[in-house]
Amino acid sequence: MSADCHGGGGADPVLAGAPRIALVGAPNSGKTSVFNGLTGMRAKTGNYPGVTVSRFVGISRTGRDRHMVEDLPGTYSLDPISPDEQITVDVLDGRLDDAGRPDALLVVADATTLRRSSGFLAHVLALGLPTCVVVTFTDELARRQGSLDVEAFAQALGVPVLPVVGHRGHGIARLREQLTTWRTWSVPVVAPPTEPGERDAWAESVLAFAGYRPPECHRATRRVDAVLLHPVWGTVVFFATMGLFFQTVFTLAAPLQGGVESFFAWLSGQVHAHVGAPWLSGLLGDALIGGVGGVLVFVPQIVLLFLLLALLEGVGYMARAAFLTDRVMARAGLEGRAFVALLSSFACAVPGILATRTLPSAKDRLATMMAAPLMTCSARLPVYVLLIGLFVDPSARVGPFGAQGVVMFGLYLLGAVSAMLAAWAFKKLGDRHGRPVPFFMEMPPYRLPAPRAVLVAMWSSARAFLRKCSTVIVATSVVLWLLLNLPLHTDARLRAAGVDTTDSVAVSAYTTDHSYAAGLGRVVAPVFEPLGFDWRIDVGVLSAQAARETFVATLGQVAAAERPEEPARALRSMTYTDGPHAGERVFTAPTVAALLVYFVYALQCTATMAVLRRETGTWRWPAIAFTYLTVLAWLMAYLARTVTVVLGG
């Protein structure tokens, strides 16, 4: 279960009066699968009062009984070193919520790493709350020749223990029944020790009594990691994986994209054919269907991107990528956990910024937050696909790879390298003498991800994109349509300007070229003229400040006005309407290169600005981020245009 990347919300109880049961455990312990199984993914997301750490709350239903289950941030210890771990401790101590401490606890422990989890378990049991221990991955423990006597383990702990295979749903029904008896859950007669030496001795005695035998080393994992974690071969595999990743996004999504594009073109044509009022048909066909549909055309790429990311994470490769890049992150003064935060920004910069809460250093968090907007988020994907499609022939090849996929990979790589350099710069400015904190990260064994978990992860991310299409992009498309179609021109004025009033396309083109939007674009033209942008591109760039995808919607509306039957060809053949370049093509190679690079760097997302404000507690850092990224975008776009002109001869 993941939060909407732009979500917020309050912390009101999902069900007033229901028992409040907190779900705690280490990262990668299967806690989220247990939460989804108990709540059926009927969960509410929001923030804890006074802080911006997300909370996930759902209802577990068993007959007439209802229990509020709260999934706390994952932590390895109750000695917090990061903001999200501090939230877990504060909730368990009753210092954060008006509701006080939870009524009971569900502690999730991975059976394959139970010895490491025992210290955390001792800390939790010492709190004295009714507790039930949920042991996950027991199937993997048995498969790897390990063993655990669950009943003896429960007897040694003095609390109920249930085995659950969360990603397969095994044991969830029994656990849901167990929630109905939470008032009878026992508490250890003698609280476990919390001093490190005594706690380790306690853990060993408990595991010995339970007949715990740790799993044998995962041979396949060891063999594969010998390659994937190798400094040289691991890097080669990483770049090959990423290259294949983007080739797949282009190759597999292209037929689906063509189908979606044809559908919206047909739908827009039906509106124009059957709606009598020209203004209404324009609003519905061009603004709503043309604008929003122009963005929804890229849903296949977006969904495929999230699907591949979910698969790579589910199989266990993302942890290896974080480990592999720790050396690179160290050169930027950061650590591998910062890579995980930056990697989250591939979907959206907002969850990437929120993921910096796992970093123990405040300076590391700030440096990572200021770099996160440079990672290529899904909002840039429609812009990249549109512009690459305009300029790069689909049949062009670079060795064995398609040229379009290579260009896309290059843009993602440029964003990632720039993010590293930005993080290094901010870390140097903010912490001249600091040293990276040692990086410890669990390497989970390779597992086949459960299809349901992958689909849930994919859908939750794609849903945020679709929600943006139904809100921000709809509103922006309507405003753009008004700006592109006002002021109204009388037939007399059109005839005086030499326009054939019986030619709807000519009338539409004249109206667009003399609209409020054209006036706005020409006002800012001196700023963007060195980059080769004309007023229509300028309007698209300005509209993209609300959301990057609206750039595509803007060009879609302009193209529909000039050539409604073939908007894609209209963009390719679009020419300057006035000025020294009148009659010349707009989308030349230098201009497309400048546009692509501009979108690599520019901060064009109001949600990112808002979450930066919430995370830093001041508008100072969002203002700094917007300023430095906008200036950098202009400079790098100018450089890209200049280089392309020189190379083009």
Order of alpha helices (4+ residues) and beta strands (2+ residues): beta-alpha-beta-beta-beta-alpha-beta-alpha-beta-alpha-alpha-beta-alpha-alpha-alpha-alpha-alpha-alpha-alpha-alpha-alpha-alpha-alpha-alpha-alpha-beta-beta-alpha-alpha-alpha-alpha-alpha-alpha-alpha-alpha-alpha-alpha-alpha-alpha-alpha
